[in-house]
Amino acid sequence: MIQISSTPSPIPSEIFALIALLVLSLIVLLILRYYLPLRTTPAYLLVPVFFALWLPATIVLLVPIDLASNASTDDDTRGIWLPPRALLVSWRISYWLTFVLTWFILPILAEYSDAGYREPKDRILYSLRQNAQYYALVFGSAVLGLVYFFISYGPSFTSLKGLILALAYCWGLVLAIYLMGHGLVAIPRNLIRNASASRRLRRLQTEAPKLYEKMEDAILNLEDLEVQVSELSKRKTGSARDFQDWIEELSDICNIPESRPRNILPRVDNDSRIIPTVITEKYLADLTRQLNRARHAKSRYVDEWDHLLRNAARTQAILDSSASKKLDLGTSPPGSSFWEKTTVLTPYTRYLLYRRIVPYLRIFLGVFLALASACIIWSELVKAALPSLSVIRFTVVHHWTGDSGRVGFAGQLIAALWIMYMCAAALHSVTEVKVWRGRALVRRNTAHESAFWYAGQVARLSVPLSYNFVTFLPHQIYKETTFYNILGQYVDLTPLGKWFDYLFPVFVLVPVCATLFGLYGKVKRFFGFGVDIVDEDEGAQTSYGTGSWREGRDLIERELNGTSISRRLDEAASRSTNGQGRTAPILTVPSARNEGTRTPFATSPSYRDLPARRTAQSSRSDPLNAEPEDDNFFANLSHRFKNTFDTMDTPKWLQEIGDGLKKPKWMGGNDAAGESSSRGGRSDSDIRRWFGGDGRVRL
């Protein structure tokens, strides 16, 4: 490879670049196949999403090639390089296609796929209306920036082009720095935490009740919409006659059998589910959109629940293998990949791998990535003040000649790894963020609008992160690159853009500290609200009614053992649907006992178990029926103080102090001055009675 890269002819490098592009295309196709069914997905989705993933991947490939092609004219130390004209054309195609996809094509197609209308014209109009507010904000900011550019440099095409590129870069940099800062901490921390199988299982058990509740909510929401469609399909006259084909399509989507047992009880929001008297096109479009979102939400949470059950069963098997020194993971599920179905290792070697080797590999990789994250954060902090202290510049530029240097093949490989890790940290945060309208990536069943949105985030974050990495290198190197001529010179066109590019990355400390010290959960617990961006801290205590790890443990056990009531109802429904001539059995659930049984049914009931009771408990929980929680040190200390003072008898001399005094009427006094008795060692003049109650502390 050194001989190929050192030859003056660019043909070997061009061949290498073409092979790399083909490999990237294959990887992107495999990613699309993992999240989308390729045969049934329309072309208007596959083609833009493919290019939205493929073009950022080519940018990661072009940056190291650009560094080696323009860092020096000495061919003896060059890596993979391209001629200036080929490099310029490649950058123009990659950058401008990514720009158009990010700001115009993907947002419009995302709302188009989520419109709910049947006709393409109506769907396009709906998409334009939904994006009108977004584009109004963008163009409003552009007008303010245009005034600044015209005052500084006069009205010209260069000023207009510089404005567009600088604003797009600055907005992408703000989002990229925040998401990358969270990911630089979350990725190494998750690897180190998951090294211990027992802690990993405890974390899964803690997440189980919350995820199961979300899955039940999604199923109930879909059932409500299916009932609404079923009632709508019964209308054969009036305004419903004009949309009969549309209503039949909705009925086919729902596919509700007549013999299906339902658990529909009156709910609080039933008033919003009433079918209007006049059926309009807008109502049917809204119903179609809600139905599609509900179907994908159910698919999402069912997939996440199945994934959690598989991980819990796998982790429990790893823990149980410590006694027998043999690990048997059982048969692979039907949807497993080829590598999961392949069994090469023996039970003993599998035990050694998963119990002895993999935990240490996780710790080693977590520590290594933590050091890499520290290097990136340090380079961001010293980039403006002390650029010579950047660690990344010394790992990429190996051949120094005075103040300048050359980038060889090893430096190109390291540069590509740096960029991929920075992009992976930002994209990891995108998948964890819970404020994006319920979007999620589901295996083989991702919603079209979610696919467009995630592809748009990949395209949006790749360019600012790549250029931010280039600025870690010396000025003599990155200012000679084609990437700087395409984007960098317009970012540095004004002092405002130049200083923003150098100083804003320092704010990476904000998401880093917030994630490292768990500030998100602290702010949420202190103010009662907050942006749920990261998961709760591992040691955070759950409140009553939200589900503990014990409840999650029993919930996972009854699901894996097949004793779940929801599963039994589904099996009964399938038997009645298949025409076996048997009605759904009526199951009786034993009442909860205060002792806290350890049977699989010792969990809080789900929606399908006791829907009426669940509805009442959605607004407030019942601490008396909840399982005892593990309190922290301060809670235990406060309970001890309360019990001590409650059981203490009041001294006689203290009781006789108020015998000659009379309470005023506003304090509950009466004519009998000495009528205040001390029941159980407690006086009626307890200050806690001023705030209501009978002297007990209300939690």
Order of alpha helices (4+ residues) and beta strands (2+ residues): alpha-alpha-alpha-alpha-alpha-alpha-alpha-alpha-alpha-alpha-alpha-alpha-alpha-alpha-beta-beta-alpha-alpha-alpha-alpha-alpha-alpha-alpha-alpha-alpha-alpha-alpha-beta-beta
